[in-house]
Amino acid sequence: MERPKNGWKLNKHSFSKMIVWFKDGNIRTFYSLDWKSKYSNFRDPRIGLGRFKNLITKYGMKAGTIEIYDLESGKIMAKFYEGSEVGIEKEAEQE
């Protein structure tokens, strides 16, 4: 995909999203930043996933459950509990 004239937009051009359920009851959704700057010529999903890993490390024990989804297919890519990766249930993979 060619870079848009006005630069990349989070919810429109991200490859994935991460939903964090915090232990205090808050829920936050993060969209992947798959580019180095707003005006980068290329997007790379590895950049966004690396940034997600940094956030998972940062929140660690404060977060109960964290799920990362592929926005194109809507399927879950990874699941974490208290900062550690856990297996994805087979029902989620079959949907």
Steps between C-alpha positions, in 0.01 A plus 500: 500500500629841408537760773190723525549867419424609858700219664403174670201495738479265800164326474493518119847369406609285797558127447395399853344615825560411862230498767614522863274409791659657808450353846349827624211459252619728220508378140719663233538436129830577325553500124838399364738768376640306204709788367795698631342839432168629373657558158696173465473343156446148630311322778652200678289286736814397693545860615149511644529160670833602653335809646219282638760276669650811666157602631438148631830516689412846632154404630599150615324418826259796473324332208289191547440393141648636177392389153652595164277478191572509127277778365474355150368158604366593845670193652696496822879485449624479860369500855678601821415478869690718747770561239559133409382347174234231532356260246207599283192281541422279203148646467650843429725355227212320326276809468 
